[in-house]
Amino acid sequence: MMQKLWQEKLKLNYSKSVFDIVQFGSSVIKGENPRDLDIAVIFHKIPLKEQLEEAQKIKKQLQNLSEIPIHVSSFDLYSLFESSNFAKENILFYGKSLISKDYFAKKFGFSPRIQIFYSLRDLKKKDKIRFNYMLNGRKGEYGLLRKYKGKLLCPGLIEIFPEHREIFVKSIKKITNSFKIINTLS
């Protein structure tokens, strides 16, 4: 089943009024099993009727590439950032461009990252060692940081890519509940 459309060489036909086509939601998060693919078609300022028609043409092309249903939303650059658009944060933070094959936020000069602050203070020594092995690896095996290109910024703070959030959270929860997550755009 193809879920990572942004990684494929797609030959989509779309008009010049399309600013970007973005895959977002659970389908871009590693470790999730999405029921559908969420796609946002972002337009330059054009009439709503034209947006909807163009978005449906794109949906038909993408549906031929996916075994699961595709849900398409259309926005112009103004409506994308309106306070009533509940999807805007998910699109901006997790969204992957099907055109540029990178984070959608990079079109605006931002790189989305997740910072996880953690404390090992109240853990037993064996759990602190286990936590270190989980992050850094052991006996030639890669740890989560190397495997998913995360960074230890300082003791107690790691930075990861948004699509790996669930993998890190599930692994950390097996050892401690003493952590805090912050989404950042840098």
MIKEDREN-107081 format. One record per residue (C-alpha): residue in three letters; residue number from 1; x, y, z. Coordinates in steps of 0.5 Angstrom, whole numbers, padded with zeros to 4 digits. Example, Ala and Ser with C-alpha at 12.3 -4.5 7.8 and 13.67 -1.06 7.14 Angstrom:
MIKEDREN-107081
{code=ALA | pos=1 | x=0025 | y=-0009 | z=0016}
{code=SER | pos=2 | x=0027 | y=-0002 | z=0014}
This chain:
MIKEDREN-107081
{code=MET | pos=1 | x=0000 | y=0000 | z=0000}
{code=MET | pos=2 | x=0003 | y=0007 | z=-0002}
{code=GLN | pos=3 | x=0002 | y=0012 | z=0004}
{code=LYS | pos=4 | x=0008 | y=0016 | z=0002}
{code=LEU | pos=5 | x=0006 | y=0020 | z=-0004}
{code=TRP | pos=6 | x=0011 | y=0025 | z=-0003}
{code=GLN | pos=7 | x=0017 | y=0020 | z=-0004}
{code=GLU | pos=8 | x=0015 | y=0018 | z=-0011}
{code=LYS | pos=9 | x=0016 | y=0021 | z=-0017}
{code=LEU | pos=10 | x=0009 | y=0023 | z=-0019}
{code=LYS | pos=11 | x=0007 | y=0026 | z=-0026}
{code=LEU | pos=12 | x=0001 | y=0030 | z=-0024}
{code=ASN | pos=13 | x=-0003 | y=0034 | z=-0028}
{code=TYR | pos=14 | x=-0005 | y=0041 | z=-0025}
{code=SER | pos=15 | x=-0006 | y=0048 | z=-0027}
{code=LYS | pos=16 | x=-0001 | y=0054 | z=-0025}
{code=SER | pos=17 | x=-0006 | y=0056 | z=-0020}
{code=VAL | pos=18 | x=-0004 | y=0051 | z=-0015}
{code=PHE | pos=19 | x=0001 | y=0053 | z=-0010}
{code=ASP | pos=20 | x=0003 | y=0046 | z=-0007}
{code=ILE | pos=21 | x=0000 | y=0039 | z=-0006}
{code=VAL | pos=22 | x=0001 | y=0037 | z=0001}
{code=GLN | pos=23 | x=0000 | y=0030 | z=0004}
{code=PHE | pos=24 | x=-0001 | y=0031 | z=0012}
{code=GLY | pos=25 | x=-0004 | y=0027 | z=0018}
{code=SER | pos=26 | x=-0003 | y=0020 | z=0020}
{code=SER | pos=27 | x=-0001 | y=0018 | z=0013}
{code=VAL | pos=28 | x=0006 | y=0022 | z=0014}
{code=ILE | pos=29 | x=0007 | y=0019 | z=0021}
{code=LYS | pos=30 | x=0011 | y=0013 | z=0022}
{code=GLY | pos=31 | x=0008 | y=0008 | z=0026}
{code=GLU | pos=32 | x=0001 | y=0010 | z=0025}
{code=ASN | pos=33 | x=-0004 | y=0006 | z=0020}
{code=PRO | pos=34 | x=-0008 | y=0011 | z=0017}
{code=ARG | pos=35 | x=-0015 | y=0010 | z=0014}
{code=ASP | pos=36 | x=-0014 | y=0015 | z=0009}
{code=LEU | pos=37 | x=-0009 | y=0020 | z=0006}
{code=ASP | pos=38 | x=-0010 | y=0027 | z=0007}
{code=ILE | pos=39 | x=-0009 | y=0032 | z=0002}
{code=ALA | pos=40 | x=-0009 | y=0039 | z=0002}
{code=VAL | pos=41 | x=-0009 | y=0043 | z=-0005}
{code=ILE | pos=42 | x=-0006 | y=0050 | z=-0004}
{code=PHE | pos=43 | x=-0008 | y=0055 | z=-0009}
{code=HIS | pos=44 | x=-0006 | y=0062 | z=-0011}
{code=LYS | pos=45 | x=-0012 | y=0066 | z=-0010}
{code=ILE | pos=46 | x=-0017 | y=0064 | z=-0015}
{code=PRO | pos=47 | x=-0025 | y=0063 | z=-0015}
{code=LEU | pos=48 | x=-0028 | y=0057 | z=-0010}
{code=LYS | pos=49 | x=-0031 | y=0054 | z=-0016}
{code=GLU | pos=50 | x=-0025 | y=0053 | z=-0020}
{code=GLN | pos=51 | x=-0021 | y=0051 | z=-0013}
{code=LEU | pos=52 | x=-0026 | y=0045 | z=-0012}
{code=GLU | pos=53 | x=-0026 | y=0043 | z=-0019}
{code=GLU | pos=54 | x=-0018 | y=0043 | z=-0020}
{code=ALA | pos=55 | x=-0018 | y=0039 | z=-0013}
{code=GLN | pos=56 | x=-0022 | y=0034 | z=-0015}
{code=LYS | pos=57 | x=-0018 | y=0033 | z=-0022}
{code=ILE | pos=58 | x=-0012 | y=0032 | z=-0017}
{code=LYS | pos=59 | x=-0016 | y=0027 | z=-0013}
{code=LYS | pos=60 | x=-0017 | y=0022 | z=-0018}
{code=GLN | pos=61 | x=-0010 | y=0022 | z=-0021}
{code=LEU | pos=62 | x=-0008 | y=0021 | z=-0013}
{code=GLN | pos=63 | x=-0013 | y=0015 | z=-0012}
{code=ASN | pos=64 | x=-0011 | y=0011 | z=-0018}
{code=LEU | pos=65 | x=-0004 | y=0011 | z=-0014}
{code=SER | pos=66 | x=-0007 | y=0009 | z=-0007}
{code=GLU | pos=67 | x=-0011 | y=0003 | z=-0004}
{code=ILE | pos=68 | x=-0014 | y=0007 | z=0001}
{code=PRO | pos=69 | x=-0019 | y=0013 | z=0000}
{code=ILE | pos=70 | x=-0016 | y=0020 | z=-0001}
{code=HIS | pos=71 | x=-0019 | y=0026 | z=0003}
{code=VAL | pos=72 | x=-0018 | y=0032 | z=-0001}
{code=SER | pos=73 | x=-0018 | y=0039 | z=0002}
{code=SER | pos=74 | x=-0017 | y=0046 | z=-0002}
{code=PHE | pos=75 | x=-0015 | y=0052 | z=0001}
{code=ASP | pos=76 | x=-0012 | y=0059 | z=-0002}
{code=LEU | pos=77 | x=-0006 | y=0062 | z=0001}
{code=TYR | pos=78 | x=-0011 | y=0066 | z=0005}
{code=SER | pos=79 | x=-0016 | y=0061 | z=0008}
{code=LEU | pos=80 | x=-0010 | y=0056 | z=0010}
{code=PHE | pos=81 | x=-0008 | y=0061 | z=0015}
{code=GLU | pos=82 | x=-0015 | y=0063 | z=0018}
{code=SER | pos=83 | x=-0017 | y=0062 | z=0025}
{code=SER | pos=84 | x=-0023 | y=0058 | z=0023}
{code=ASN | pos=85 | x=-0018 | y=0053 | z=0019}
{code=PHE | pos=86 | x=-0017 | y=0047 | z=0024}
{code=ALA | pos=87 | x=-0012 | y=0043 | z=0019}
{code=LYS | pos=88 | x=-0007 | y=0049 | z=0018}
{code=GLU | pos=89 | x=-0003 | y=0047 | z=0024}
{code=ASN | pos=90 | x=-0002 | y=0040 | z=0022}
{code=ILE | pos=91 | x=-0001 | y=0042 | z=0015}
{code=LEU | pos=92 | x=0004 | y=0047 | z=0016}
{code=PHE | pos=93 | x=0008 | y=0042 | z=0022}
{code=TYR | pos=94 | x=0007 | y=0035 | z=0019}
{code=GLY | pos=95 | x=0005 | y=0037 | z=0011}
{code=LYS | pos=96 | x=0010 | y=0034 | z=0006}
{code=SER | pos=97 | x=0010 | y=0037 | z=-0001}
{code=LEU | pos=98 | x=0008 | y=0032 | z=-0007}
{code=ILE | pos=99 | x=0011 | y=0037 | z=-0011}
{code=SER | pos=100 | x=0018 | y=0039 | z=-0008}
{code=LYS | pos=101 | x=0018 | y=0032 | z=-0004}
{code=ASP | pos=102 | x=0020 | y=0036 | z=0003}
{code=TYR | pos=103 | x=0016 | y=0039 | z=0009}
{code=PHE | pos=104 | x=0011 | y=0044 | z=0006}
{code=ALA | pos=105 | x=0013 | y=0049 | z=0012}
{code=LYS | pos=106 | x=0020 | y=0050 | z=0008}
{code=LYS | pos=107 | x=0016 | y=0054 | z=0003}
{code=PHE | pos=108 | x=0016 | y=0059 | z=0008}
{code=GLY | pos=109 | x=0023 | y=0059 | z=0011}
{code=PHE | pos=110 | x=0021 | y=0054 | z=0017}
{code=SER | pos=111 | x=0024 | y=0047 | z=0019}
{code=PRO | pos=112 | x=0019 | y=0043 | z=0023}
{code=ARG | pos=113 | x=0022 | y=0040 | z=0029}
{code=ILE | pos=114 | x=0020 | y=0036 | z=0036}
{code=GLN | pos=115 | x=0024 | y=0037 | z=0042}
{code=ILE | pos=116 | x=0023 | y=0032 | z=0047}
{code=PHE | pos=117 | x=0025 | y=0035 | z=0054}
{code=TYR | pos=118 | x=0026 | y=0029 | z=0059}
{code=SER | pos=119 | x=0028 | y=0027 | z=0066}
{code=LEU | pos=120 | x=0032 | y=0021 | z=0069}
{code=ARG | pos=121 | x=0032 | y=0024 | z=0076}
{code=ASP | pos=122 | x=0028 | y=0019 | z=0079}
{code=LEU | pos=123 | x=0030 | y=0013 | z=0075}
{code=LYS | pos=124 | x=0034 | y=0007 | z=0078}
{code=LYS | pos=125 | x=0041 | y=0006 | z=0075}
{code=LYS | pos=126 | x=0039 | y=0000 | z=0071}
{code=ASP | pos=127 | x=0033 | y=0004 | z=0067}
{code=LYS | pos=128 | x=0038 | y=0010 | z=0066}
{code=ILE | pos=129 | x=0042 | y=0005 | z=0062}
{code=ARG | pos=130 | x=0036 | y=0002 | z=0059}
{code=PHE | pos=131 | x=0034 | y=0009 | z=0057}
{code=ASN | pos=132 | x=0041 | y=0011 | z=0054}
{code=TYR | pos=133 | x=0041 | y=0004 | z=0050}
{code=MET | pos=134 | x=0035 | y=0006 | z=0047}
{code=LEU | pos=135 | x=0037 | y=0013 | z=0045}
{code=ASN | pos=136 | x=0044 | y=0011 | z=0043}
{code=GLY | pos=137 | x=0044 | y=0004 | z=0041}
{code=ARG | pos=138 | x=0048 | y=-0002 | z=0044}
{code=LYS | pos=139 | x=0053 | y=-0007 | z=0041}
{code=GLY | pos=140 | x=0053 | y=-0005 | z=0034}
{code=GLU | pos=141 | x=0046 | y=-0004 | z=0034}
{code=TYR | pos=142 | x=0043 | y=0003 | z=0032}
{code=GLY | pos=143 | x=0039 | y=0007 | z=0037}
{code=LEU | pos=144 | x=0033 | y=0011 | z=0036}
{code=LEU | pos=145 | x=0037 | y=0018 | z=0035}
{code=ARG | pos=146 | x=0042 | y=0015 | z=0029}
{code=LYS | pos=147 | x=0036 | y=0011 | z=0026}
{code=TYR | pos=148 | x=0031 | y=0017 | z=0026}
{code=LYS | pos=149 | x=0037 | y=0022 | z=0025}
{code=GLY | pos=150 | x=0035 | y=0025 | z=0032}
{code=LYS | pos=151 | x=0040 | y=0030 | z=0036}
{code=LEU | pos=152 | x=0041 | y=0030 | z=0043}
{code=LEU | pos=153 | x=0042 | y=0038 | z=0044}
{code=CYS | pos=154 | x=0044 | y=0037 | z=0051}
{code=PRO | pos=155 | x=0043 | y=0032 | z=0057}
{code=GLY | pos=156 | x=0035 | y=0032 | z=0058}
{code=LEU | pos=157 | x=0033 | y=0035 | z=0051}
{code=ILE | pos=158 | x=0033 | y=0031 | z=0044}
{code=GLU | pos=159 | x=0030 | y=0034 | z=0037}
{code=ILE | pos=160 | x=0027 | y=0030 | z=0032}
{code=PHE | pos=161 | x=0023 | y=0030 | z=0026}
{code=PRO | pos=162 | x=0016 | y=0031 | z=0027}
{code=GLU | pos=163 | x=0014 | y=0024 | z=0023}
{code=HIS | pos=164 | x=0018 | y=0020 | z=0028}
{code=ARG | pos=165 | x=0014 | y=0023 | z=0034}
{code=GLU | pos=166 | x=0010 | y=0017 | z=0036}
{code=ILE | pos=167 | x=0016 | y=0012 | z=0035}
{code=PHE | pos=168 | x=0020 | y=0016 | z=0040}
{code=VAL | pos=169 | x=0014 | y=0017 | z=0045}
{code=LYS | pos=170 | x=0012 | y=0010 | z=0045}
{code=SER | pos=171 | x=0019 | y=0008 | z=0047}
{code=ILE | pos=172 | x=0020 | y=0013 | z=0052}
{code=LYS | pos=173 | x=0014 | y=0011 | z=0056}
{code=LYS | pos=174 | x=0016 | y=0004 | z=0057}
{code=ILE | pos=175 | x=0022 | y=0007 | z=0061}
{code=THR | pos=176 | x=0019 | y=0014 | z=0064}
{code=ASN | pos=177 | x=0013 | y=0019 | z=0064}
{code=SER | pos=178 | x=0017 | y=0024 | z=0066}
{code=PHE | pos=179 | x=0018 | y=0028 | z=0059}
{code=LYS | pos=180 | x=0015 | y=0034 | z=0055}
{code=ILE | pos=181 | x=0014 | y=0035 | z=0048}
{code=ILE | pos=182 | x=0014 | y=0042 | z=0044}
{code=ASN | pos=183 | x=0013 | y=0043 | z=0037}
{code=THR | pos=184 | x=0018 | y=0048 | z=0034}
{code=LEU | pos=185 | x=0019 | y=0051 | z=0027}
{code=SER | pos=186 | x=0026 | y=0054 | z=0026}
